[in-house]
Amino acid sequence: MLEMKVEGLTLDPITNMPIIILKDLNGKKALPIWVGVFEANAIALEMEQVTTPRPMTHDLIKNILEGLNAKIDHIMVNDLKENTFYAIICITLNGNMFNIDSRPSDAIAIALRAKAPIYVSKKVIDEAKSIDINDTIKEDDSEQWKKWLENLKPDDFGKYEM
């Protein structure tokens, strides 16, 4: 299991589908996950710290869990079947751990709101052909990072369905 963070969002230049880029904390691996427009918007709102006048769906879920004194411990992208990613949201309530099945995009949106860690299983990293980031791309070299992201093609990783 590898802890990752949301590095950013980009658009697939061929399909115009949003892609979430997860990057490990050491900056050595990146995992692109193609998602829907609404899910990408929910993630972008939280990343940009945009407040909405009323709670959006992921805010509502976080508020319900907090109201029940449940804690979101972490989320994990735990499987990849037929080019579709799967995730779980790990919640603790009254000393019991619950694993809730989720789409990765929803789990990530909730994790960002709850400030919970994001993990990816080793199986998914291996099967998804996550990218080993070349040492020549530095974190503060946004132009190289942008160019690298723009050159990503779905065929490089398989075509992942939502």
C-alpha positions as CSV (number, residue, x, y, z in Angstrom):
1,M,0.0,0.0,0.0
2,L,1.4,3.4,-1.1
3,E,0.2,6.7,0.2
4,M,-0.4,9.2,-2.5
5,K,-1.7,12.7,-2.9
6,V,-3.7,14.5,-5.6
7,E,-1.1,16.2,-7.7
8,G,-3.7,17.8,-9.9
9,L,-6.4,17.5,-12.6
10,T,-5.9,17.7,-16.3
11,L,-7.9,16.9,-19.4
12,D,-7.2,14.0,-21.7
13,P,-6.5,15.8,-25.0
14,I,-8.1,13.0,-27.1
15,T,-11.3,12.3,-25.2
16,N,-11.6,15.6,-23.2
17,M,-12.2,13.5,-20.1
18,P,-10.8,14.7,-16.8
19,I,-7.9,12.8,-15.3
20,I,-6.9,12.9,-11.6
21,I,-3.2,12.6,-11.2
22,L,-2.2,10.8,-7.9
23,K,1.5,11.1,-7.0
24,D,3.2,9.2,-4.2
25,L,4.7,11.3,-1.4
26,N,8.3,10.7,-2.6
27,G,7.4,11.9,-6.0
28,K,8.6,8.7,-7.7
29,K,5.3,7.3,-9.1
30,A,2.2,8.9,-10.6
31,L,-1.2,7.2,-11.3
32,P,-3.6,8.7,-13.7
33,I,-7.3,8.0,-13.1
34,W,-9.9,9.0,-15.8
35,V,-13.0,10.4,-14.1
36,G,-16.3,12.1,-14.9
37,V,-16.7,15.8,-15.3
38,F,-18.9,16.2,-12.2
39,E,-16.5,14.2,-10.0
40,A,-13.5,16.2,-11.3
41,N,-15.4,19.4,-10.5
42,A,-16.1,18.2,-6.9
43,I,-12.4,17.5,-6.5
44,A,-11.4,20.8,-8.1
45,L,-13.7,22.8,-5.8
46,E,-12.0,21.3,-2.7
47,M,-8.5,21.7,-4.1
48,E,-9.2,25.3,-4.8
49,Q,-10.9,25.8,-1.4
50,V,-14.1,27.1,-3.1
51,T,-17.0,27.4,-0.7
52,T,-20.5,26.8,-2.0
53,P,-23.6,28.5,-0.5
54,R,-25.0,25.0,0.3
55,P,-23.3,21.7,0.9
56,M,-22.4,19.7,-2.2
57,T,-22.9,15.9,-2.1
58,H,-19.4,15.1,-0.8
59,D,-19.6,17.9,1.8
60,L,-23.0,16.4,2.9
61,I,-21.4,12.9,3.3
62,K,-18.6,14.4,5.3
63,N,-21.1,16.3,7.5
64,I,-23.3,13.2,8.1
65,L,-20.3,11.2,9.1
66,E,-19.0,13.9,11.5
67,G,-22.6,14.3,12.9
68,L,-22.5,10.6,13.7
69,N,-19.1,10.9,15.3
70,A,-17.6,8.7,12.6
71,K,-14.1,9.3,11.4
72,I,-12.8,8.8,7.9
73,D,-9.5,7.1,8.5
74,H,-8.4,6.8,4.9
75,I,-9.4,5.8,1.5
76,M,-7.8,3.2,-0.7
77,V,-7.9,2.6,-4.4
78,N,-7.9,-1.1,-3.9
79,D,-8.7,-2.9,-7.2
80,L,-8.6,-2.7,-10.9
81,K,-11.0,-5.0,-12.8
82,E,-11.7,-4.8,-16.6
83,N,-10.1,-1.3,-16.8
84,T,-12.2,0.0,-13.9
85,F,-10.7,1.3,-10.7
86,Y,-12.4,0.5,-7.3
87,A,-11.9,2.1,-4.0
88,I,-13.0,1.9,-0.4
89,I,-13.6,4.5,2.2
90,C,-12.4,3.3,5.6
91,I,-14.6,4.7,8.4
92,T,-14.3,4.2,12.2
93,L,-17.6,4.4,14.2
94,N,-17.8,3.4,17.9
95,G,-14.5,1.6,17.7
96,N,-15.6,-0.5,14.7
97,M,-14.0,-0.2,11.2
98,F,-16.2,-0.2,8.2
99,N,-15.0,-0.4,4.5
100,I,-17.5,1.3,2.2
101,D,-17.3,0.5,-1.5
102,S,-16.8,3.6,-3.6
103,R,-15.7,5.0,-7.0
104,P,-12.2,6.3,-6.6
105,S,-13.3,9.8,-7.6
106,D,-15.9,10.0,-4.9
107,A,-13.6,8.5,-2.3
108,I,-10.9,11.0,-3.2
109,A,-13.3,14.0,-3.1
110,I,-14.4,12.8,0.4
111,A,-10.8,12.2,1.6
112,L,-9.8,15.7,0.5
113,R,-12.6,17.2,2.5
114,A,-11.9,15.1,5.6
115,K,-8.1,15.6,5.3
116,A,-7.8,11.8,5.2
117,P,-4.9,9.9,3.7
118,I,-5.2,8.4,0.2
119,Y,-3.7,5.0,-0.4
120,V,-3.3,2.9,-3.5
121,S,-2.7,-0.9,-3.2
122,K,0.4,-2.4,-4.6
123,K,-1.8,-4.6,-6.9
124,V,-3.4,-1.5,-8.5
125,I,0.0,0.2,-8.9
126,D,1.4,-2.9,-10.6
127,E,-1.7,-3.6,-12.8
128,A,-2.3,0.0,-13.8
129,K,1.3,0.4,-15.0
130,S,1.7,3.5,-12.8
131,I,4.4,5.9,-14.1
132,D,7.8,6.1,-12.7
133,I,8.5,9.8,-12.8
134,N,11.8,10.6,-14.4
135,D,14.2,12.3,-12.1
136,T,14.6,15.1,-14.7
137,I,11.0,16.3,-13.9
138,K,11.3,18.3,-10.7
139,E,8.3,19.2,-8.6
140,D,8.9,22.9,-9.2
141,D,9.4,22.5,-12.9
142,S,5.8,23.1,-13.8
143,E,6.4,23.5,-17.6
144,Q,8.0,20.0,-17.8
145,W,5.2,18.5,-15.7
146,K,2.6,20.2,-17.8
147,K,4.2,18.9,-21.0
148,W,4.5,15.4,-19.6
149,L,0.8,15.5,-18.6
150,E,-0.3,16.8,-22.0
151,N,1.5,13.9,-23.7
152,L,-0.3,11.2,-21.7
153,K,-2.6,9.1,-23.8
154,P,-5.2,6.6,-22.6
155,D,-3.5,3.8,-24.6
156,D,-0.4,4.3,-22.4
157,F,-2.3,3.0,-19.4
158,G,-5.3,1.2,-20.7
159,K,-8.7,2.8,-21.2
160,Y,-10.2,3.1,-17.8
161,E,-14.0,3.3,-17.5
162,M,-15.8,5.3,-15.0
